[in-house]
Structures are given as structure tokens and as C-alpha cells.
Amino acid sequence: MKQIAIVSGKGGTGKTSIVASLASLASGRAVFADCDVDAPDLHLILRPAVIERREFFGINRAFIDSEKCTQCGACQDACRFAAIDDFQVDPALCEGCGVCKLVCPSEAVEMRESLAGYAYISDTRFGPLVHAELFPGEEASGKLVAMVREMAREQAAMRKLDMILIDGSPGIGCPVIASLTGVDLALVVTEPTVTGEHDLERILDVAGHFGIKTAVCINKSDLNPAGSGQIEALCEERAVMVAGRLPFHPSVVEAMVSGRSVVELGGPVAQAISEMWNNLK
């Protein structure tokens, strides 16, 4: 199966709207994975019906056994996050470093798994969607992304589908690396602004580091033709294909408000996305 990750070096470039439209075009032949687990929103357009929920356990957190604890205070003195008060651990403050367990002379501290979120398998009008919900303030989002991708591969194999479309996280951090690892193609969505060009370079560097084939989509390309020209020159310099140039048009907002993909609504942006999809294929 082929895996395509749609990513962006910064937020707000229109990545999820494009993923939803590609999902519409790939209807019936792909599994969709929302790997933006810190702020998932692909479900707002695809309107999934959940058929399975799985628990996700993030970092291990400390727990003090009151029967073994001698209240010597060593754990409270050693904790740099002020997570231990009156010999009780505040899970919201515990970072799971394990120092309290190391310094406890009576072995009263245990490191336990803590529920950090859920991953879901759902059906949508375009096909199966794997998505997740990370609880507020939780860590290990890269680990949850890996779980979502593994579940998506399982669904693709089980349903005999030949493609996985991945809605990646913005930026270049751990969740993005987890979204990109092992994919066949990364489609980077950018916009013709100074920050857009800067963050495009960063994500191209990350993809290049892992040897991932990359293509670029310039969203709102007609708002700043000079900026679009600079991005195209950058892509030519790096031997990266510009797969699509999307115009600015109110149909994108109209589609979002109505809970549909841009392709379903139609218009010049829908046509440009369809042309980009042909280039990607």
C-alpha cells in the first residue's frame, strides 16, 4: 500500500481542508489517518461514526504506596516539578522522570501506566478513518501518532485498500516525525508568505533528513504572486515538484461551514485540488 502524509511547517495553511478533499477524491480506495492528535479536526468534515475505541497509555507516572511510605521526605525534596505534596503525587504535575522512585529508601514509589487518551476506528462517507483524542496536558503525542498509523495499516490490510492518507501535525516536532517516518510521499502545504517560505524550508529539511520523497502545494497562490514565485524557485533549487497551486476563493470557507470537503462543493479550488490529485497519482 502507498502512504501519503500531508504536512505543513506551520499551522493554518489549509492542510486539513486539502486532506478532506483528497479523501473525497480517493473515496473507496484509501484509509484516512488523522495524526494531528494534539488538535484533531478532520472529523469535523468527515463526520465519522465510531465503530471501535482503544485506550492509549502515555508516560508512566509515580504512585506512592502509603503503607510502605515512611514519610522521610526524600521524594518531595528530589522532585523538581513540585508534583509531590503531603506524600501524594499530583498526576497533572508529574513528568514521569522516576527520580522519586530512585531516591525512595523504602521502595514505596511505583511507576504506573496512566490513561492519556483514546484512538478510534470509524466509518465515514469516503471510507475508514483512524483518529485519536489526547487528553489536555498529556505527553507522548508522537507515540499516539505511531499507534494511529499502525491501526490505519491494519485497516488497510483488512479491507484490502491500497492507500493511506495521513493528516499530519503542523511544525517539525516529534508528532510530525512520527507522521512522516516510512511514508512513500510527503505533500507539504504552504502559503506565499515570509513565514510560509521559512517553515517550508524547515519541513523540507526534516523530510530530506529521512530520505522522504516530497511534493509541495502552494495554497492561496494568487494572493502573493511574488511570494509564490520565490517558493517555486526554492522548490526548483531543491528538485521538489510543485504538485498544486490553489487559488484563494470563498468556497473553502463555505465548505468548512457546511461540513463538506471543498471538492464536494465545487469551484476553482476544487478543480485545482483535482488537478493536484492527478499529479500525485
C-alpha positions in Angstrom: 0.0 0.0 0.0 1.1 3.6 -0.6 1.2 6.1 2.3 0.9 9.8 1.7 1.5 12.3 4.5 0.1 15.8 4.2 2.1 18.1 6.4 2.9 21.7 6.9 5.8 23.5 8.6 3.3 25.9 10.2 -0.4 25.9 11.2 -3.2 27.5 9.3 -2.1 26.6 5.8 -5.3 24.7 4.9 -3.8 21.3 5.3 -6.9 19.6 6.8 -9.2 21.1 4.2 -6.9 19.6 1.5 -6.8 16.2 3.2 -10.6 16.1 3.3 -10.8 16.9 -0.4 -8.2 14.2 -1.2 -10.3 11.8 0.9 -13.2 12.6 -1.3 -11.2 12.0 -4.5 -9.8 8.8 -3.1 -13.2 7.6 -1.9 -13.4 3.8 -1.7 -9.7 3.1 -2.1 -8.0 4.6 0.9 -7.8 4.7 4.7 -7.6 8.1 6.3 -5.5 8.8 9.4 -5.7 12.0 11.4 -2.3 12.2 13.1 -2.7 15.7 14.4 -3.6 14.2 17.7 -2.9 17.4 19.8 -5.7 19.3 17.9 -7.6 16.8 15.6 -10.2 18.4 13.3 -10.5 16.1 10.3 -13.5 14.5 11.9 -15.4 17.8 11.7 -15.6 17.4 7.9 -15.7 13.6 7.6 -18.3 13.2 10.4 -17.2 9.7 11.5 -19.3 7.0 13.1 -17.1 5.3 15.7 -17.0 1.5 15.5 -14.1 0.8 17.8 -12.3 2.7 20.7 -8.8 1.7 22.1 -7.1 3.1 25.2 -3.8 4.9 24.9 -1.3 4.9 27.7 1.3 7.7 27.6 4.1 8.2 30.1 4.3 6.3 33.3 3.6 8.4 36.4 4.6 8.0 40.0 2.3 6.5 42.7 3.2 6.4 46.4 2.1 3.4 48.4 1.0 4.9 51.7 1.5 1.6 53.6 5.2 1.4 52.6 5.9 5.2 52.8 7.8 6.3 55.9 7.3 10.0 55.1 11.1 10.6 55.1 10.6 13.4 52.6 13.3 12.3 50.1 10.9 12.1 47.2 9.5 15.6 47.8 13.0 17.1 48.1 14.1 15.4 44.9 11.1 16.2 42.7 11.9 19.2 40.5 8.3 19.6 39.3 6.7 20.1 42.7 4.5 17.1 41.9 4.6 15.6 45.4 2.7 17.3 48.2 1.9 15.7 51.6 3.4 12.5 50.2 0.8 12.3 47.4 1.6 12.6 43.7 -0.3 15.2 41.6 -0.7 13.4 38.2 -1.1 16.8 36.4 2.4 17.9 37.5 4.2 14.5 37.4 6.5 14.3 34.3 7.3 10.6 34.9 11.0 11.1 35.3 11.3 8.4 38.0 13.6 10.3 40.4 11.3 9.8 43.3 11.4 6.1 42.8 15.2 6.1 42.7 15.7 8.1 45.9 12.9 6.3 48.0 14.7 4.2 50.7 11.6 2.2 51.4 10.7 1.3 47.8 7.2 2.9 48.3 7.1 4.6 44.8 5.8 2.8 41.8 5.8 4.0 38.2 2.3 3.2 36.7 0.8 3.5 33.3 -1.7 6.3 33.0 -4.6 6.6 30.5 -3.7 9.6 28.2 -6.3 9.3 25.5 -8.2 7.2 23.0 -7.7 6.1 19.4 -10.8 5.4 17.3 -11.6 3.4 14.2 -14.6 5.0 12.4 -16.6 4.8 9.2 -17.1 7.9 7.0 -18.9 8.6 3.7 -15.5 8.3 2.0 -14.1 5.3 3.8 -12.5 4.2 7.1 -10.9 6.9 9.3 -8.5 6.3 12.2 -8.3 9.2 14.6 -7.4 9.9 18.2 -8.0 12.2 21.2 -5.2 13.1 23.5 -6.3 14.4 26.9 -5.4 18.0 27.7 -1.9 18.4 29.0 -0.8 14.9 28.2 2.6 14.0 26.7 3.8 11.3 24.2 1.8 12.6 21.2 4.4 11.0 18.9 3.7 7.7 20.5 0.0 8.1 19.9 0.7 9.1 16.2 2.6 5.8 15.8 -0.4 4.0 17.3 -2.8 5.7 14.9 -0.7 4.8 11.9 -0.4 1.2 12.9 -4.1 1.0 13.3 -4.5 2.6 9.8 -2.2 -0.1 8.3 -4.3 -2.8 10.0 -7.5 -1.4 8.5 -5.9 -1.0 5.0 -4.7 -4.6 5.1 -8.0 -6.0 6.4 -10.2 -4.1 3.9 -7.7 -4.6 1.1 -7.2 -0.9 0.4 -4.1 0.3 -1.4 -3.6 3.7 0.1 -3.3 5.6 3.4 -3.8 9.4 3.5 -2.2 10.9 6.7 -3.2 14.3 8.0 0.0 15.2 9.9 0.7 17.7 12.6 1.9 21.2 11.9 5.5 22.1 12.7 8.6 19.9 12.7 8.5 18.2 16.1 8.1 14.6 17.3 4.5 14.1 16.1 5.5 15.3 12.6 8.5 12.9 12.5 6.2 10.1 13.6 3.7 11.1 10.8 6.5 11.1 8.2 8.5 8.0 9.0 8.3 5.4 6.4 5.8 7.2 4.1 6.1 7.0 0.3 5.4 10.7 -0.3 5.1 13.8 1.8 2.9 16.6 0.5 3.9 19.9 2.1 1.1 22.5 2.2 2.5 26.1 2.3 1.4 29.6 1.5 3.1 32.5 -0.2 4.2 34.4 2.9 7.6 35.0 4.6 6.7 32.6 7.4 5.3 30.1 4.9 8.5 30.0 2.9 10.6 29.8 6.1 8.7 26.9 7.6 8.6 25.2 4.2 12.4 25.1 4.3 12.3 23.6 7.8 9.9 20.8 6.9 11.8 20.0 3.6 15.0 19.7 5.7 13.2 17.2 8.0 11.8 15.2 5.1 15.2 15.3 3.4 16.9 14.0 6.5 14.8 10.9 6.4 15.1 10.5 2.7 11.3 11.0 2.0 10.1 11.9 -1.4 8.4 15.3 -1.2 6.0 17.4 -3.2 4.6 20.9 -2.4 1.2 22.5 -2.6 1.0 26.3 -2.6 -2.3 27.4 -1.1 -3.7 30.8 -1.9 -1.0 31.1 -4.5 -2.7 34.1 -6.3 -2.7 36.3 -3.3 1.0 37.0 -3.5 2.4 36.0 -6.9 5.9 37.2 -6.0 5.9 35.0 -2.9 4.6 32.1 -4.9 7.5 32.7 -7.3 10.0 32.6 -4.5 8.6 29.3 -3.3 8.7 27.8 -6.8 12.3 28.9 -7.1 13.1 27.2 -3.8 11.4 24.0 -4.9 13.3 24.1 -8.2 16.6 24.6 -6.4 15.8 21.5 -4.2 14.4 19.4 -7.0 11.0 19.2 -5.3 7.9 19.1 -7.5 5.2 21.7 -7.1 2.2 19.4 -7.3 -0.5 22.1 -6.9 -1.2 25.8 -7.0 -4.5 26.5 -5.3 -6.3 29.9 -5.7 -7.9 31.9 -3.0 -11.7 31.5 -3.0 -14.6 31.8 -0.5 -15.7 28.2 -1.4 -13.1 26.9 1.1 -14.8 28.6 4.0 -18.3 27.8 2.6 -17.3 24.1 2.5 -15.9 24.2 6.0 -19.0 25.8 7.5 -21.3 23.3 5.8 -19.2 20.3 7.0 -18.2 19.2 3.5 -15.0 18.9 1.6 -14.1 21.6 -1.0 -14.3 19.1 -3.8 -17.9 18.2 -2.8 -18.8 21.9 -3.0 -17.1 22.5 -6.3 -15.5 25.7 -7.7 -12.0 26.8 -8.8 -10.2 25.5 -5.7 -11.9 22.1 -6.1 -10.7 22.0 -9.7 -7.2 22.8 -8.7 -7.2 20.1 -6.0 -8.4 17.6 -8.5 -5.6 18.5 -10.9 -3.1 18.2 -7.9 -4.5 14.8 -7.1 -3.8 13.6 -10.7 -0.2 14.9 -10.3 0.1 13.0 -7.1 -1.2 9.8 -8.5 
